Amino acid sequence: MEQKIHQGRNVKRFREMLGIKQEALALDLGDDWNQKKISLLEQKEIIEDPLLQKISEVLKIPVEAFQNFDEEQAINIIASNFHDNATGVIVNNYNPIDKIILLHEEKIALYERMLKEKDDMMSRLEEMIKGK
């Protein structure tokens, strides 16, 4: 059984992934658009090609993404790849506490260098004053 692709739902998915509100999309589409009209558009299974092209330009997403994206199929592909490649799990060894400690040690070293430079400068100034 072939699953139909719901173009309106795909517009909604991509819009939400981009963090764009319905009002903002309506504003970008032109004066005759509003939030309610975008809501109705996102409920349509098929969107007319010229309108889909305009939405594509506004969201900067290829028309084909709206026409061909099937969430169920994508989930199945990801799930099968995950099970096939379960040994390829990435382990994140990044420890933020270690990074904070390293930054703290670097800051202490910098302060110590600055204090040494200040002491050296003070010594030179004292020598200059005594030499006069």
N, C-alpha and C positions, 0 to 999 in steps of 0.2 A: 504494500500500500504506500503510495507516494504522498509525502507530506508537502502541503502547500507552504510557500514562503510568504510570510505576512510582512509586506513592505512597510506598512505604517508602524508596526511594532519594531521593525529594524531601525526606522528613523528615530523612534523614541529611545531605543537602546544606545545608538551612537550619540544622540544628543545628550543623554544622561552621562555617558562615558566622558564626553567633552566638558561636562559641567555647565551646559547651557540650559537656561530655563526656557519654558515655552514662550514667555513674553519676549525674550531676547530673540528667539528664532523668528517670531512673528514680526518683530521690528525689522529684522534683516531681510525678510521676504517682501516687505512693502506695506504701503498704507492700507490696503484692503485686507490685511491679516491681523488677527488678534489671538490671545491665548486660547480662547474657546475654539477658534477655527483650527489651531494647531492640535488641540486635544482631539477634535473630530478627525483630523487628518491621520493622527497616529492610530486611530481605530480602523482605518481602511486597509483592507487586505491588499488591494492593488492601487497604486498611485499613478496618475497619468505621467507619461514620459517627460513632457516639458516641465512639469512641476517637480518631478524627481530630479531632473537636471539642475533646476534652480536651487533645490535643497542641497544637492551635491556641491554646488559652487559655494553656497553659504557655509556649510559645515566642513568644506574642503575634504570630502570623502568621496571616492569614486562611486558612480551610479551603480556599478556592479555589486558593490558591497550591500546596498539596500535590496537589490534584486536577487542576490544569491545567498545571503547569509541565512543559515538555518541553525538556530541555537541547539536543537536536539542533535543534529548531525555533528556540530562542532564538539559538543560534550562527549558524544560517542567516540570521535576521533581522539580527543584528549585522553579519555578513559582508557582506550585500547593502547595508546602509546605509553601511558603511565604504567599499565600492567606489563607491557612488553619490555619496558625499560626501567623496571622497578629498581634494578641494581644501580642505576645512574643517579641516585639521589645526591644532591649537593648539600654539603655540610658547611654551615657558616661558622667559622672559628673566630669571628670578630667579637672581641670583648670590649665594650665601651669603658669599663672600669680601668682596664689596662691602658687605654688611650688617654684617659683623664690623668692617670698617674704619670704617664710619659710626658704629657703637656706640663704638668706641675713641676716635674724634674727639670724640664727645659727652661721653665720660667725661673726657677731657683738659680740655675746655672747662669742665666742672663743677668739676674740681679747681682750675683757675685762678681761677674765680669764688670758690671757698671760700677760697683763699689770699689773694685780694685783700680779702675781707671780714675775714679774720683780721688782716691787716696794718692795715686801717682801724681795727679794734677796738683793737689794740695801741697805735696812735697816739693814739686818744682816751683810753685808760687812762693813757698816759704824760703827756698834757697835764693830765689830772685830778690826777695825783700831783704834778706840778710846780706846779700852781695852788694847792695847799694850803699 
